[in-house]
Amino acid sequence: MPLLEHPILVISVNENTRNALCESLNAFDVKLVACSTFLEAEDLALKGLFAGILVDLPTIVKTKGEEKIVACSLTGFFPSLRVRIMGNMLIPMTMPGAARQENSLNDFISRACKNFVPRQLRTHHRHNLCVSVITRFLGTETRAFTLNICWGGVFIVDFTPERFSQGDQIQLLFVEPDCEVMATVCWIQPWGLRHAPGIGVKFNEIDEVMAKFLLGILKRSRDHDRDRVVA
């Protein structure tokens, strides 16, 4: 059984370096997907599940404009290991102000990526907002609240998230606009970790009432609220 259920994104603008990074992962029982740019990696992360990012430092340093914004967003979202290839050696590198990373490729895979809950990259930016919501699932109605919300979906705090599975259909009743929305469970945060337990769900479709409510609380239109952060 592979060490990781989902692949690692390998990013480098230099083909030789990219091949060297891929070669370094061959010693581990993991799947990988090679990309030449962060924009390419973003397109993939919007459609599939990935466990982390392995990238060479020069690729990050040389990014500009939109590519730099996407690089900052992806490395902030996924466990990331920034490295430099020197001969046959892969050396983890740090950057001023960068988030802490593992000290070796082995630790990166076996700890950071292994403990990461793979989830699809959000198309829209999430906003930390608490909104009352009632969940209806398998005949059970539960009072709950959101931890964050975006145009695409919400994270709902739930103290028994293990009752859900990815792909489950759930009905949400938002109390404030008195609006019902069908959603799909995309990922689950188990109880017992140092994070709020619950489920991340994606709206199947939103009507005019829900759209007006989201615009009012998010303050940004759907087309201008991408899930990116400025470096």
C-alpha positions in Angstrom: 0.0 0.0 0.0 1.5 3.4 -1.0 2.7 5.6 1.9 0.4 8.4 0.7 -3.0 8.0 -0.8 -2.7 11.1 -3.0 0.2 12.4 -5.2 2.7 15.2 -4.5 3.0 18.1 -6.9 6.5 18.6 -8.1 7.2 22.1 -9.4 10.2 23.5 -11.3 10.6 25.8 -14.3 13.8 23.9 -15.2 13.2 20.6 -16.9 16.5 19.0 -15.6 15.7 20.2 -12.0 12.2 18.9 -12.3 13.4 15.5 -13.4 15.9 15.5 -10.5 13.1 16.2 -8.0 11.0 13.5 -9.5 13.9 11.1 -9.3 14.4 11.9 -5.6 10.8 10.8 -4.9 11.3 7.4 -6.7 13.0 6.2 -3.5 9.7 6.5 -1.7 6.5 4.7 -2.4 4.5 7.9 -3.5 2.8 9.1 -6.6 3.8 12.5 -8.1 2.6 14.9 -10.8 5.3 17.2 -12.4 4.5 20.8 -13.2 6.6 23.5 -14.9 4.7 26.5 -13.3 2.6 27.2 -10.2 -0.3 28.2 -12.5 -0.3 24.7 -13.9 -0.2 23.3 -10.4 -3.1 25.5 -9.4 -5.2 24.2 -12.3 -4.6 20.6 -11.2 -5.2 21.4 -7.5 -8.6 22.9 -8.4 -9.7 19.5 -9.9 -8.0 16.8 -7.8 -6.6 15.9 -4.4 -2.9 16.3 -3.5 -0.8 15.6 -0.4 1.9 18.3 -0.7 4.3 20.3 -2.8 8.0 19.7 -3.6 9.5 22.8 -5.3 13.0 24.0 -6.0 13.9 27.3 -4.4 14.9 29.2 -7.6 11.5 28.6 -9.1 9.9 30.4 -6.1 12.4 33.2 -6.0 12.0 34.0 -9.7 8.2 34.1 -9.8 6.5 37.4 -10.6 3.1 38.9 -10.9 0.2 36.4 -10.8 2.6 33.5 -10.7 4.0 34.8 -7.4 0.6 35.2 -5.9 -0.3 31.6 -6.8 3.0 30.3 -5.5 2.3 32.0 -2.1 -1.2 30.6 -2.1 -0.3 27.0 -2.9 2.7 26.8 -0.5 0.4 28.2 2.2 -2.3 25.7 1.5 -0.3 22.5 1.1 2.6 21.1 3.1 5.6 22.3 1.1 9.2 21.5 0.9 11.5 24.1 -0.7 14.8 22.5 -1.9 17.8 23.2 -4.0 19.4 20.6 -6.2 23.2 20.5 -5.8 24.7 17.7 -7.9 23.0 14.5 -6.7 21.9 16.1 -3.5 18.6 17.5 -2.5 19.0 20.2 0.2 15.9 21.6 2.0 16.1 25.4 2.1 14.4 28.1 4.2 13.3 31.6 3.3 12.9 34.7 5.5 9.4 34.8 6.8 8.5 31.4 5.4 6.4 28.9 7.3 8.3 26.1 9.1 9.1 23.1 7.0 10.6 19.7 7.6 14.4 19.2 7.5 14.4 16.3 5.1 12.5 14.7 2.3 11.7 11.7 4.4 10.2 13.8 7.2 8.3 15.9 4.7 6.6 12.8 3.2 6.2 10.7 6.4 5.1 13.5 8.7 3.9 16.7 6.9 2.2 15.0 3.9 1.1 11.9 5.8 -0.7 14.1 8.5 -2.2 16.5 5.9 -5.9 15.9 5.1 -5.9 16.1 1.3 -8.6 18.4 0.0 -9.3 20.1 -3.3 -8.1 23.6 -3.7 -10.9 26.1 -3.3 -11.9 28.3 -6.2 -13.1 31.0 -3.9 -11.5 32.6 -0.8 -12.8 31.4 2.6 -13.8 34.0 5.1 -13.8 33.4 8.9 -17.5 33.9 9.6 -19.8 32.3 12.1 -23.2 31.7 10.7 -26.0 29.5 12.2 -26.9 26.5 10.1 -29.0 23.4 10.6 -27.7 20.2 8.9 -30.1 17.5 7.7 -28.5 14.1 7.1 -30.0 10.6 7.0 -33.2 11.8 8.8 -31.3 13.6 11.6 -31.5 17.4 12.0 -28.6 19.0 13.9 -27.9 22.6 15.0 -24.5 23.8 13.9 -22.5 26.8 12.8 -19.9 27.7 10.2 -16.2 28.3 11.0 -15.7 29.8 7.6 -17.7 30.4 4.4 -17.1 31.2 0.8 -19.0 31.3 -2.5 -18.2 27.6 -3.1 -19.1 26.2 0.3 -18.6 26.2 4.1 -16.8 24.4 6.9 -19.3 23.3 9.5 -18.3 22.6 13.0 -19.7 19.1 13.9 -18.7 17.1 17.0 -19.4 13.7 15.3 -17.9 14.2 11.8 -17.1 10.5 11.5 -20.7 9.8 10.6 -20.0 11.5 7.2 -18.1 10.2 4.2 -16.7 12.1 1.3 -19.3 12.4 -1.4 -22.3 12.3 1.0 -25.2 14.7 0.2 -26.3 16.9 3.0 -29.1 19.5 3.3 -28.2 22.8 4.9 -30.7 25.3 6.3 -29.2 28.8 6.8 -31.3 30.4 9.5 -30.6 34.1 8.7 -31.8 34.2 5.1 -34.1 31.2 5.8 -32.7 29.4 2.8 -32.1 25.7 2.0 -29.0 24.5 0.1 -27.9 21.0 -1.0 -24.2 20.4 -0.5 -21.6 17.6 -1.0 -19.2 16.6 1.8 -15.7 17.2 0.4 -13.5 16.6 3.4 -13.7 15.6 7.1 -11.8 17.0 10.1 -11.9 14.3 12.8 -12.7 15.0 16.4 -9.7 14.8 18.8 -7.1 16.9 16.8 -6.0 20.4 17.6 -8.5 21.7 15.2 -12.3 22.2 15.3 -14.0 19.0 14.2 -16.4 19.1 11.3 -17.0 18.8 7.6 -16.0 20.9 4.6 -18.9 21.0 2.1 -19.4 22.3 -1.4 -22.6 23.9 -2.5 -24.3 22.0 -5.3 -26.1 25.1 -6.4 -27.2 28.4 -4.8 -30.4 30.3 -5.6 -30.9 34.0 -5.8 -31.7 34.3 -2.1 -28.5 32.5 -1.0 -26.4 34.5 -3.6 -27.7 37.8 -2.2 -27.0 36.6 1.4 -23.4 35.6 0.5 -22.7 38.9 -1.3 -23.9 40.7 1.8 -21.7 38.9 4.3 -18.6 38.3 2.0 -18.6 41.8 0.5 -17.1 40.5 -2.7 -18.8 39.2 -5.9 -18.3 35.5 -6.9 -16.0 36.4 -9.8 -13.7 38.6 -7.7 -13.1 36.4 -4.7 -10.5 33.9 -5.8 -8.7 31.8 -3.1 -5.4 33.5 -3.4 -3.3 35.5 -1.0 -0.9 38.3 -1.9 2.7 37.5 -1.1 
